[in-house]
Amino acid sequence: MSTADEMAALRIRKYIDMVEAALNQLDETRIRDATAKRIVSLAKNYLYDSKYYYGIKDYITALSCISYAEGLLDALGMLGYVQVKWKRSEPRKVLVGGTFDLIHPGHIEFLKEASKKGLVYAVVARDDNVLRIKGRKPILSEVDRLKVVSSIRYVYKAVLGDREDFIVPIKKLKPDLIYLGPDQAIDENFILKRAGSEGLHLRVERMPARVNDEKYSSTHIVNEILKRYCLQSK
């Protein structure tokens, strides 16, 4: 994604968030007219569609849908059926990091939860760092893993990590929040202390629990393949 495309996508996301906030603030109990109620419901459907198309990176269709939603609300406001409050705010940047090797449902649920908190920037670990930390090479190369993660609908942008220092992409992206997986072996206070030393102001949260316990992990998948297709054949 080019810089121009990133800026366009960011503006569309701000637009979607603004319309969603306006819809959430409506007091629908005060809308008596049946047609007006149906129009509000239609605006919600357009919002839903816009978020879906944004998630699959079809930004043109997302923009079209959210424009329809805004137009419906504006029309209701001009006719006096509702009071619409428009407030544009910057979406939060949410940074996640990991190896993302052999993508499985656990990865998807993690990224989905992160996307509920803002725009997800995923830092994909370099091959050298995976070998150093885990003692083994990843199954897929860093280029392949980056390509896979970039295509996931919940990820706004994916980048490769730094080979020397984890803080480098954090300094570059300047996230508002770092969202950790439940079993990522890095201490929240260490991140905060290091970020603070670099003049960065952010929060750190951790996903409460792994999805489906041990079933969804790259290590489990590798071991299951070995058990089913290698060990039994001997």
C-alpha positions in Angstrom: 0.0 0.0 0.0 1.4 3.4 -1.0 1.5 6.4 1.3 -1.3 8.0 -0.7 -3.4 4.8 -0.4 -2.7 4.6 3.3 -3.9 8.2 3.8 -7.1 7.6 1.8 -7.8 4.4 3.8 -7.3 6.3 7.0 -9.7 9.1 6.0 -12.3 6.5 5.1 -11.9 4.8 8.4 -12.3 8.2 10.2 -15.5 8.7 8.1 -16.9 5.3 9.1 -16.1 5.9 12.8 -17.8 9.3 12.6 -21.0 7.9 11.2 -21.0 5.0 13.6 -20.6 7.4 16.5 -23.6 9.4 15.3 -25.7 6.4 14.9 -24.8 5.1 18.4 -25.8 8.5 19.9 -29.3 8.5 18.4 -32.1 8.2 20.9 -34.3 5.9 18.8 -37.0 5.7 21.5 -37.9 9.3 20.5 -38.4 8.4 16.9 -42.2 7.9 16.4 -42.5 7.8 12.7 -42.4 4.3 11.2 -40.7 5.4 8.0 -38.0 7.3 9.9 -37.3 4.2 12.0 -36.9 2.1 8.8 -34.5 4.7 7.4 -32.4 4.6 10.6 -32.3 0.8 10.2 -31.2 1.2 6.6 -28.4 3.5 7.6 -27.2 0.9 10.1 -27.2 -1.7 7.3 -25.1 0.6 5.1 -22.7 1.1 8.1 -22.4 -2.6 8.5 -21.7 -3.1 4.8 -19.1 -0.3 4.8 -17.2 -1.9 7.7 -17.3 -5.2 5.9 -15.9 -3.8 2.7 -13.3 -1.8 4.6 -12.3 -5.0 6.3 -11.6 -6.7 3.0 -9.8 -3.6 1.7 -12.4 -2.7 -0.9 -12.2 1.0 0.1 -14.2 2.4 -2.8 -17.3 0.3 -1.9 -16.8 1.1 1.7 -16.8 4.8 0.9 -19.9 4.5 -1.2 -21.8 2.6 1.6 -20.9 5.0 4.4 -21.8 7.9 2.2 -25.3 6.5 1.8 -25.5 6.1 5.6 -24.5 9.6 6.2 -26.9 11.0 3.6 -29.8 9.1 5.2 -29.0 10.5 8.6 -28.6 14.0 7.3 -32.0 13.8 5.6 -33.6 12.7 8.8 -31.9 15.5 10.6 -33.1 18.1 8.1 -36.7 16.8 8.4 -36.5 17.1 12.2 -36.9 13.4 13.0 -33.5 13.1 14.7 -30.7 15.2 16.1 -27.4 14.1 14.6 -24.1 15.0 16.3 -21.2 14.7 14.0 -17.8 14.4 15.6 -14.7 13.4 13.7 -11.9 11.8 15.7 -8.6 10.0 14.9 -8.8 6.2 15.0 -6.4 4.6 17.4 -3.4 2.8 16.2 -3.1 -0.7 17.6 0.2 -2.5 17.2 0.5 -6.3 17.4 3.5 -8.4 16.9 4.3 -12.1 16.4 5.8 -14.8 14.2 2.4 -15.5 12.6 3.7 -18.8 11.2 1.1 -21.3 9.9 -1.9 -19.0 10.4 -4.7 -20.7 12.4 -8.0 -19.6 14.1 -6.1 -18.5 17.2 -4.3 -15.9 15.1 -7.5 -14.7 13.5 -9.3 -14.3 16.8 -6.4 -12.4 18.2 -6.3 -10.0 15.3 -10.1 -9.7 15.4 -10.0 -8.6 19.0 -7.2 -6.2 18.3 -9.2 -4.6 15.4 -12.1 -3.8 17.8 -9.7 -1.4 19.5 -8.5 0.5 16.4 -6.5 0.2 13.2 -4.3 -2.9 13.5 -0.6 -2.6 12.5 1.0 -6.0 12.6 4.8 -6.4 13.1 5.9 -9.7 11.6 9.0 -11.2 13.2 12.1 -11.6 11.1 13.4 -15.1 10.4 16.7 -14.5 12.2 14.9 -13.4 15.4 12.5 -16.4 15.4 15.5 -18.7 15.2 17.3 -16.9 18.0 14.3 -16.7 20.3 12.5 -20.0 19.6 15.6 -22.1 18.6 14.1 -23.1 15.2 13.4 -21.5 11.9 9.7 -20.7 11.1 8.0 -22.9 8.5 7.2 -20.0 6.3 9.7 -17.3 5.4 9.3 -13.7 6.7 8.3 -12.6 3.2 5.6 -15.3 3.0 4.4 -14.6 6.5 4.2 -10.9 5.7 2.1 -11.5 2.6 -0.3 -13.8 4.5 -0.8 -11.3 7.4 -1.2 -8.4 5.0 -4.2 -10.2 3.4 -6.1 -10.7 6.7 -9.1 -8.4 6.8 -8.5 -7.3 10.4 -5.0 -6.0 9.6 -4.7 -2.4 8.4 -1.0 -2.7 7.6 1.7 -5.3 8.2 5.4 -4.6 8.3 8.6 -6.7 9.0 10.2 -6.2 12.4 13.7 -5.0 13.1 16.5 -7.5 13.3 18.2 -5.7 16.2 15.7 -3.9 18.4 11.9 -4.4 18.8 11.4 -0.7 19.6 12.3 0.4 16.0 8.9 -0.3 14.4 7.2 1.1 17.5 9.1 4.4 17.1 8.2 4.5 13.4 4.5 3.6 13.8 3.8 5.5 17.1 0.9 3.3 18.2 -1.6 4.4 20.8 -1.9 0.8 22.1 0.2 -2.3 22.0 -2.0 -5.4 22.2 -0.2 -8.6 23.3 -1.2 -12.2 22.8 -2.1 -14.2 26.0 1.2 -16.1 26.0 3.6 -13.7 24.4 6.8 -13.8 26.5 7.3 -10.1 27.0 6.5 -8.1 30.1 4.1 -5.2 29.8 6.1 -3.0 32.2 9.3 -3.6 30.2 7.6 -2.3 27.0 6.2 0.7 28.8 9.6 1.5 30.4 11.4 1.2 27.1 8.8 3.2 25.2 8.9 5.9 27.8 12.7 6.2 27.4 12.1 6.9 23.7 9.5 9.6 24.5 6.6 7.4 23.4 3.3 7.5 25.2 1.2 4.4 24.8 -0.8 1.8 26.6 -0.3 -2.0 26.7 -3.0 -4.6 27.0 -3.0 -8.3 26.8 -5.6 -10.7 25.4 -7.0 -12.6 28.4 -6.8 -16.2 27.2 -5.7 -18.3 24.3 -8.5 -19.4 21.9 -9.2 -23.2 22.4 -6.3 -23.6 24.7 -3.4 -25.5 23.1 -5.2 -26.7 20.0 -4.5 -23.5 18.1 -0.8 -23.0 18.0 1.9 -23.4 15.3 3.8 -25.9 17.6 0.7 -28.0 18.1 0.0 -28.1 14.4 3.6 -29.1 13.5 3.5 -31.9 16.2 0.1 -33.1 14.9 1.5 -33.3 11.4 4.5 -35.3 12.6 2.3 -37.6 14.6 -0.2 -38.3 11.8 2.0 -38.4 8.7 5.6 -39.1 9.8 5.7 -41.2 13.0 2.9 -43.5 12.0 4.6 -44.3 8.7 7.7 -45.7 10.4 
